[in-house]
């Protein structure tokens, strides 16, 4: 067609040259005045035996003029193309190729998912003799659930005139690994058709055949059903660690999710305050089968003002089509901010023998810059007397560390030959977010239960008192009975 187009232009220039030779400013047709013709630059003229002037044009000049016309007057240039257009008329015995769709897994309304990779084929049969065949250009088009129009998927496929199997005059072209509905937000019908052009006309397989058209395993329209399975949460994976922590500790929420369709899962963490209201919503997108983790410090979830408060949380999740939510889980519980700093709990017996009747010295080092009337209680524990309260001390605020001392007799005879522990309980929170600190004894309390040795003066005096009391009682009884 291009060669015909150029030939027509050459003919036009030839006619223009002839007219110029017959009626130009040089006089009658037999005139030769003025040298060469007044035609286009780069053209030469000759005179035929009949006296007509012939203009000879170079191809480059013609192309240059056409480009100039196209730029200077595009509307007339387009009109000229229409005038010169000669539509192609296929031979009388030409027949349109048969183009159908083949889907290897095709069943009645076969189900597919958004992430499923599809292999779809075009089956083309061309009964025309090879000398009248033309190339066939094909596109695969798809329309998903909720779509009004078809869109092209994959790239163009081409079948040349000689690319058919000799016996069947047919061939195939494939579109492999397609995921045309990966971003779909609906489920339902998914339809495919083929657009093709055989150099003569353009066709669509869904309109060129009577619906529905089927030839064996080949269809003019492929209809599939797009389905979806909602994601699931792995229940035992839901946790917050640590469940009890300071506000600036590395607190992490985590959970695992799976989606049988392989969809990405949108996970939202809802952090709830101590009243059950939503404090923050945080969202991440994760692959199916992986855990999602939200770091409290990364998102700045908690501040010093949250110390001492109890929080809770839940997850909601979806794959863009279906979703669900978990129950509400407790945590984290934030420890109060420290008000005092304690250290060096210590106990020392008054005597190295560690008898039960001796005094013991308990001490604790306390730095208390803010709290007046800080109360510190001492408790001891033995198998006979667990968690036994002993005494209380109160101290005022001070920038300097203070040593709090308890010097007392904490045990009785039933505690002999037993180990003991002790702890100090205070009315403020320490640097470990606790309200007590303690320790254990290095060894047992001495097993001796008698406080004095048998040869001591105290023992002899006690024995004499007992004997004298018994003697006096005997005398009184004897006198009364034998009076």
Secondary structure, 3 states (H helix, E strand, C coil): CHHHHHHHHHHHHHHHHHHHHHHCCCCCCCCCCCCCCCCCCCCEEEECCCCCEEEECCHHHHHHHHHHHHHHCHHHHHHHHHHHCCCCCCCCCCCCCEEEEEECCCCCCCEECCCCCEEEEEEEECCCCCCCCCCEEEEEEEECCCCCCCEEEEEEEEECCCCCCCCCCEEEEEEEEECCCCCCCCCEEEEEEEEEECCCCEEEHHHHCCCCCEECCEECCEEEEECCCCCEEEEEEEEEECCEECCCCCCEEEEEEECCCCCCEEEEEEEECCCCCEEEEEEEEECCCEEEEEEHHHHCCCCHHHCCCEEEEEEEEECCCCEEECCCEEEEEECCCCCCEEEEEEEEECCCCCCCCCCEEEEEEEEECCCCCEEEEEEEECCCCCCEEEEEEEECCEEEEEEEEEEECCCCHHHCCCCCEEEEEECCCCCCCCCEEEEECCCCCCCCCCCCCCCCHHHHHHHHHHHHHHHHHHHHHHHHHCC
